[in-house]
């Protein structure tokens, strides 16, 4: 049986969505972040880097969310959930967009951690990096995503032949959540907002995000399905 090692507030939400969409039976083990925001050391027993998501399936261990999504779609997708335009978005999200999202988060958190009476001095450099390098690049990267969805009502690249979400959507979902609801951007375009709203109402995505909320303050959780989504069942881990 598939086992997903899921770290709260991480890219592993992408894999939860894929598993729910495919209706695959799987085990879910959730890890709580340390007060520092880093992953707990227990994850290093699964992966040397101690990162998530990590997927175990039939003796194979797969890391990196993009690789896991491709693995699951190829093995269990039955020829669905793919589109010839997926490749660009798969690489664009992690290569051009997410790095600046992470830079924005790390620098902003760093500034917030500085005592208020020292902030005017110690925050000068990180604020300059944000305003002169991170924000302009992030805004440009976000604008490209927004244009992709502006005036559209469907999936990122139109879905597969049956109208299902594809790899592009599975990769974009978590990132769209970060952009639309992360509170780090002053302005998010209407294209991104409308896509984010559609995601929030999509059954398998909604269910995956429900697991994310349930796991927020727990190291491991036992989940019982709230409704029967296709044929999947989740084995409880205690």
KEKE-3310 file (N, C-alpha, C; in steps of 0.2 Angstrom, whole numbers, plus 5000, padded with zeros to 4 digits):
npx = (5004:5002:5011:5011:5022:5018:5021:5016:5009:5016:5023:5018:5004:5001:5002:4993:4981:4982:4982:4969:4961:4964:4959:4965:4970:4978:4991:4992:5004:5008:5018:5023:5028:5044:5046:5054:5050:5056:5057:5053:5066:5063:5059:5071:5074:5067:5070:5086:5087:5077:5066:5049:5036:5037:5035:5031:5030:5026:5040:5047:5054:5050:5054:5052:5040:5035:5041:5034:5021:5021:5025:5014:5003:5007:5008:4995:4986:4979:4981:4975:4974:4984:4992:4998:5003:5007:5021:5028:5022:5025:5038:5040:5034:5041:5054:5054:5044:5041:5054:5055:5044:5047:5059:5053:5045:5054:5063:5053:5049:5060:5062:5051:5055:5064:5067:5056:5062:5075:5073:5072:5085:5092:5084:5086:5094:5088:5075:5079:5083:5071:5063:5071:5074:5068:5053:5051:5054:5046:5033:5033:5034:5022:5012:5013:5007:4994:4989:4987:4976:4966:4950:4947:4938:4941:4953:4971:4978:4968:4963:4962:4958:4945:4941:4947:4958:4975:4993:4999:4989:4990:5002:5001:4991:4995:5004:4995:4987:4996:4999:4986:4981:4991:4995:5006:5007:5004:4995:4984:4980:4964:4963:4971:4964:4951:4954:4959:4947:4939:4946:4945:4932:4932:4929:4940:4951:4947:4945:4958:4964:4957:4962:4975:4972:4967:4979:4987:4991:4996:5007:5005:4991:4974:4964:4947:4937:4927:4917:4913:4924:4926:4934:4943:4951:4958:4970:4971:4984:4992)
npy = (4994:5011:5024:5040:5052:5066:5083:5096:5111:5111:5107:5094:5094:5094:5081:5074:5079:5073:5060:5059:5063:5052:5042:5032:5020:5023:5026:5038:5048:5060:5075:5086:5103:5110:5122:5132:5131:5122:5105:5091:5080:5067:5064:5062:5049:5044:5051:5057:5071:5075:5081:5084:5081:5063:5048:5031:5016:5000:4996:5006:5022:5038:5055:5073:5083:5086:5075:5064:5066:5064:5051:5045:5048:5042:5029:5026:5033:5029:5033:5046:5063:5070:5082:5090:5102:5102:5102:5114:5122:5113:5114:5128:5132:5127:5131:5145:5152:5147:5148:5162:5165:5158:5165:5177:5173:5169:5180:5189:5183:5183:5197:5200:5193:5201:5211:5225:5237:5236:5235:5245:5247:5234:5228:5234:5229:5216:5221:5229:5220:5213:5223:5227:5216:5203:5206:5213:5202:5192:5197:5199:5185:5180:5188:5181:5169:5174:5179:5168:5162:5172:5177:5165:5149:5136:5122:5123:5121:5118:5105:5087:5075:5071:5081:5082:5088:5091:5087:5100:5107:5100:5103:5117:5120:5120:5131:5141:5143:5148:5160:5166:5166:5167:5179:5187:5194:5210:5212:5202:5195:5195:5183:5173:5173:5169:5156:5150:5151:5142:5130:5128:5124:5112:5094:5084:5091:5100:5090:5086:5097:5098:5088:5094:5104:5097:5091:5100:5102:5090:5076:5063:5057:5050:5047:5048:5045:5059:5059:5048:5047:5043:5027:5027:5023:5027:5021:5020:5028:5025)
npz = (5000:4997:5005:5012:5018:5026:5028:5038:5031:5018:5002:5001:5001:4988:4984:4992:4986:4973:4976:4982:4971:4962:4969:4976:4988:5003:5016:5028:5035:5046:5050:5062:5061:5068:5081:5075:5062:5054:5047:5057:5065:5064:5051:5044:5045:5035:5023:5018:5017:5025:5021:5015:5003:5005:4997:4998:4990:4985:4989:4984:4986:4984:4981:4981:4975:4962:4955:4962:4959:4945:4945:4951:4943:4931:4934:4941:4934:4923:4910:4910:4916:4911:4900:4885:4887:4900:4904:4903:4914:4925:4927:4927:4939:4950:4946:4943:4950:4963:4970:4973:4980:4992:4996:4999:5009:5019:5021:5025:5037:5044:5046:5054:5066:5072:5086:5089:5093:5087:5074:5064:5061:5060:5050:5038:5027:5024:5020:5009:5000:4998:4992:4981:4974:4976:4977:4964:4955:4959:4958:4944:4940:4946:4938:4926:4929:4933:4921:4913:4919:4918:4913:4911:4915:4917:4920:4922:4910:4902:4906:4905:4892:4896:4904:4917:4930:4927:4928:4928:4936:4948:4952:4953:4962:4977:4976:4971:4982:4992:4986:4985:4997:5007:5012:5009:4998:4991:4981:4972:4956:4947:4939:4946:4958:4955:4950:4962:4970:4963:4965:4979:4980:4973:4975:4978:4980:4990:5000:5002:5008:5019:5027:5029:5037:5048:5053:5058:5072:5076:5078:5072:5064:5064:5051:5045:5031:5026:5016:5003:4992:4976:4976:4986:5001:5017:5027:5044:5054:5069)
capx = (5000:5005:5012:5013:5024:5016:5023:5011:5010:5021:5021:5015:4997:5000:5001:4986:4976:4983:4979:4961:4958:4965:4955:4970:4970:4984:4992:4995:5008:5009:5023:5022:5035:5047:5044:5058:5047:5059:5054:5056:5071:5061:5059:5077:5074:5063:5074:5092:5087:5072:5060:5042:5033:5040:5030:5033:5025:5029:5047:5050:5054:5050:5055:5051:5033:5034:5042:5029:5015:5022:5025:5007:4999:5009:5006:4988:4981:4975:4981:4972:4977:4990:4991:5004:5006:5009:5028:5030:5020:5028:5045:5040:5031:5047:5060:5054:5040:5042:5060:5054:5039:5051:5063:5048:5043:5060:5065:5048:5049:5066:5061:5046:5058:5069:5064:5054:5067:5081:5070:5074:5092:5094:5080:5088:5097:5083:5070:5082:5083:5064:5061:5074:5076:5063:5047:5050:5054:5040:5027:5033:5032:5015:5008:5012:5002:4988:4987:4985:4969:4962:4945:4945:4934:4943:4959:4976:4979:4962:4962:4964:4952:4939:4940:4950:4964:4981:4999:4999:4985:4992:5008:4999:4986:4998:5006:4990:4985:5001:4998:4980:4979:4997:4995:5013:5007:4999:4989:4984:4976:4958:4964:4973:4958:4945:4956:4959:4940:4937:4950:4942:4926:4933:4929:4946:4956:4944:4946:4965:4965:4954:4967:4980:4970:4967:4985:4991:4994:4997:5013:5002:4984:4970:4959:4942:4934:4921:4913:4916:4927:4928:4935:4949:4951:4964:4972:4973:4991:4992)
capy = (5000:5018:5028:5047:5056:5073:5088:5102:5117:5110:5105:5087:5095:5092:5074:5073:5080:5068:5053:5059:5063:5046:5037:5027:5018:5025:5027:5045:5049:5068:5077:5093:5107:5112:5130:5136:5131:5117:5099:5087:5076:5060:5063:5060:5042:5042:5054:5060:5078:5077:5085:5081:5074:5057:5043:5024:5012:4994:4995:5011:5028:5044:5061:5079:5083:5085:5068:5060:5067:5061:5044:5043:5049:5037:5022:5024:5038:5026:5037:5052:5068:5073:5087:5091:5108:5102:5102:5121:5124:5109:5117:5135:5133:5126:5134:5152:5155:5145:5151:5169:5164:5156:5171:5182:5171:5168:5187:5193:5180:5186:5204:5200:5191:5206:5215:5231:5242:5236:5233:5250:5246:5227:5226:5238:5225:5212:5225:5231:5214:5212:5228:5228:5210:5198:5208:5214:5196:5188:5201:5197:5178:5180:5190:5176:5164:5177:5180:5161:5161:5178:5176:5157:5146:5129:5120:5127:5120:5115:5098:5081:5074:5070:5087:5081:5092:5088:5088:5107:5109:5097:5107:5124:5121:5123:5138:5146:5144:5152:5167:5169:5166:5167:5186:5190:5199:5216:5212:5196:5197:5191:5177:5169:5173:5165:5149:5148:5149:5135:5125:5127:5120:5105:5089:5080:5097:5102:5085:5086:5103:5097:5084:5098:5108:5092:5089:5106:5102:5083:5073:5058:5058:5045:5051:5044:5049:5063:5056:5042:5050:5037:5021:5027:5022:5029:5017:5024:5027:5027)
capz = (5000:4997:5012:5011:5023:5025:5033:5038:5027:5014:4996:5001:5000:4981:4984:4995:4981:4968:4979:4983:4964:4959:4972:4978:4995:5005:5023:5029:5041:5046:5054:5064:5061:5074:5082:5071:5056:5051:5048:5063:5063:5062:5043:5041:5045:5029:5018:5021:5018:5030:5018:5013:5004:5003:4995:4998:4986:4983:4990:4981:4989:4979:4984:4977:4974:4955:4953:4965:4955:4938:4946:4953:4937:4926:4937:4943:4931:4917:4904:4911:4920:4907:4894:4882:4890:4907:4905:4905:4921:4930:4928:4929:4946:4954:4944:4942:4954:4971:4974:4975:4986:4998:4998:5002:5016:5024:5023:5029:5044:5048:5048:5060:5072:5075:5091:5086:5094:5083:5067:5060:5059:5057:5044:5032:5022:5021:5016:5003:4996:4996:4988:4975:4970:4977:4975:4957:4952:4961:4954:4936:4940:4947:4933:4921:4931:4932:4914:4911:4921:4917:4909:4910:4920:4917:4923:4920:4903:4899:4908:4900:4887:4900:4908:4923:4931:4925:4932:4929:4941:4954:4954:4954:4968:4983:4975:4971:4989:4995:4983:4986:5004:5011:5015:5007:4992:4992:4976:4968:4951:4947:4937:4952:4963:4952:4950:4969:4972:4960:4968:4985:4979:4970:4980:4980:4983:4997:5005:5004:5012:5026:5030:5030:5043:5054:5055:5060:5078:5078:5074:5068:5064:5061:5047:5042:5026:5027:5011:4999:4986:4972:4979:4990:5008:5020:5033:5050:5057:5076)
cpx = (5004:5005:5014:5015:5023:5018:5018:5013:5016:5018:5018:5007:4996:4998:4995:4981:4976:4980:4972:4958:4958:4961:4959:4969:4977:4985:4994:4998:5010:5014:5022:5029:5037:5045:5048:5055:5050:5055:5057:5061:5069:5060:5065:5078:5071:5067:5080:5091:5082:5067:5054:5040:5038:5035:5034:5028:5029:5037:5051:5049:5055:5050:5053:5044:5031:5035:5037:5023:5015:5022:5018:5002:5001:5007:4999:4983:4977:4975:4978:4976:4983:4987:4997:5007:5008:5017:5030:5028:5023:5035:5045:5038:5037:5053:5060:5049:5041:5048:5059:5048:5043:5056:5059:5047:5049:5062:5060:5048:5055:5066:5056:5049:5063:5065:5062:5059:5073:5079:5073:5081:5094:5090:5081:5090:5091:5077:5072:5082:5076:5062:5064:5075:5070:5056:5046:5050:5048:5034:5027:5031:5024:5010:5008:5007:4995:4985:4985:4978:4964:4957:4943:4942:4937:4949:4965:4978:4973:4959:4964:4958:4945:4937:4943:4956:4970:4987:5000:4995:4987:4998:5006:4995:4989:5001:5001:4987:4990:5000:4992:4978:4985:4998:5002:5013:5002:4993:4990:4978:4969:4958:4966:4967:4953:4947:4956:4952:4938:4940:4947:4936:4926:4934:4936:4951:4953:4945:4954:4967:4962:4959:4973:4978:4969:4973:4989:4994:4996:5003:5010:4995:4980:4964:4953:4938:4928:4915:4916:4918:4930:4929:4940:4947:4958:4965:4974:4980:4990:4999)
cpy = (5006:5021:5035:5050:5063:5078:5094:5108:5116:5108:5098:5088:5093:5085:5071:5074:5075:5062:5053:5059:5056:5041:5031:5026:5020:5026:5035:5046:5057:5070:5084:5097:5109:5120:5134:5136:5125:5110:5095:5082:5069:5059:5061:5053:5039:5044:5057:5067:5080:5081:5081:5085:5069:5052:5036:5020:5006:4993:5001:5017:5034:5050:5067:5078:5082:5078:5063:5060:5064:5053:5041:5043:5044:5030:5021:5029:5035:5030:5044:5057:5071:5078:5089:5098:5108:5103:5109:5123:5120:5112:5124:5136:5132:5130:5142:5156:5154:5148:5158:5169:5162:5161:5176:5180:5171:5175:5190:5190:5183:5193:5204:5197:5196:5210:5222:5237:5242:5235:5239:5250:5239:5225:5230:5234:5220:5215:5228:5226:5212:5217:5229:5222:5205:5200:5209:5207:5192:5191:5199:5189:5177:5182:5185:5171:5168:5178:5173:5160:5167:5177:5169:5154:5138:5128:5124:5127:5117:5108:5093:5080:5073:5076:5087:5086:5088:5089:5096:5109:5106:5101:5114:5125:5123:5130:5143:5148:5149:5159:5170:5170:5166:5174:5189:5194:5204:5215:5205:5197:5193:5184:5171:5168:5168:5158:5146:5147:5143:5129:5123:5123:5113:5100:5086:5085:5099:5097:5085:5091:5102:5093:5089:5102:5103:5091:5094:5105:5095:5081:5067:5059:5051:5048:5046:5048:5053:5061:5051:5046:5044:5031:5021:5026:5024:5024:5021:5023:5029:5026)
cpz = (5000:5004:5010:5018:5022:5030:5032:5034:5023:5007:4996:5001:4993:4981:4987:4990:4976:4970:4980:4976:4961:4962:4975:4986:4997:5013:5023:5035:5041:5052:5056:5064:5068:5075:5078:5064:5052:5052:5054:5061:5061:5054:5040:5041:5038:5023:5021:5022:5023:5028:5017:5007:5002:5002:4995:4995:4983:4984:4987:4985:4984:4983:4979:4974:4966:4953:4956:4961:4948:4939:4947:4946:4932:4928:4938:4939:4925:4911:4904:4915:4917:4902:4891:4884:4897:4908:4907:4912:4926:4932:4930:4936:4951:4952:4944:4947:4962:4974:4977:4981:4992:5000:5001:5009:5021:5026:5027:5036:5048:5050:5054:5066:5075:5080:5088:5087:5090:5076:5062:5057:5056:5051:5038:5026:5019:5017:5010:4998:4993:4991:4981:4970:4970:4974:4967:4953:4953:4958:4947:4936:4941:4942:4927:4922:4930:4925:4911:4913:4920:4911:4908:4916:4921:4921:4919:4913:4899:4901:4903:4895:4890:4904:4915:4924:4929:4930:4933:4935:4948:4957:4956:4960:4974:4982:4974:4978:4993:4992:4985:4993:5009:5014:5013:5001:4993:4987:4972:4963:4951:4944:4942:4957:4961:4952:4957:4972:4969:4963:4975:4985:4976:4975:4982:4983:4990:5002:5007:5008:5019:5030:5033:5037:5049:5057:5058:5067:5081:5074:5070:5069:5061:5057:5044:5037:5028:5022:5007:4992:4981:4976:4985:4998:5011:5027:5038:5052:5065:5079)
residu = (UNK:UNK:UNK:UNK:UNK:UNK:UNK:UNK:UNK:UNK:UNK:UNK:UNK:UNK:UNK:UNK:UNK:UNK:UNK:UNK:UNK:UNK:UNK:UNK:UNK:UNK:UNK:UNK:UNK:UNK:UNK:UNK:UNK:UNK:UNK:UNK:UNK:UNK:UNK:UNK:UNK:UNK:UNK:UNK:UNK:UNK:UNK:UNK:UNK:UNK:UNK:UNK:UNK:UNK:UNK:UNK:UNK:UNK:UNK:UNK:UNK:UNK:UNK:UNK:UNK:UNK:UNK:UNK:UNK:UNK:UNK:UNK:UNK:UNK:UNK:UNK:UNK:UNK:UNK:UNK:UNK:UNK:UNK:UNK:UNK:UNK:UNK:UNK:UNK:UNK:UNK:UNK:UNK:UNK:UNK:UNK:UNK:UNK:UNK:UNK:UNK:UNK:UNK:UNK:UNK:UNK:UNK:UNK:UNK:UNK:UNK:UNK:UNK:UNK:UNK:UNK:UNK:UNK:UNK:UNK:UNK:UNK:UNK:UNK:UNK:UNK:UNK:UNK:UNK:UNK:UNK:UNK:UNK:UNK:UNK:UNK:UNK:UNK:UNK:UNK:UNK:UNK:UNK:UNK:UNK:UNK:UNK:UNK:UNK:UNK:UNK:UNK:UNK:UNK:UNK:UNK:UNK:UNK:UNK:UNK:UNK:UNK:UNK:UNK:UNK:UNK:UNK:UNK:UNK:UNK:UNK:UNK:UNK:UNK:UNK:UNK:UNK:UNK:UNK:UNK:UNK:UNK:UNK:UNK:UNK:UNK:UNK:UNK:UNK:UNK:UNK:UNK:UNK:UNK:UNK:UNK:UNK:UNK:UNK:UNK:UNK:UNK:UNK:UNK:UNK:UNK:UNK:UNK:UNK:UNK:UNK:UNK:UNK:UNK:UNK:UNK:UNK:UNK:UNK:UNK:UNK:UNK:UNK:UNK:UNK:UNK:UNK:UNK:UNK:UNK:UNK:UNK:UNK:UNK:UNK:UNK:UNK:UNK)
# end
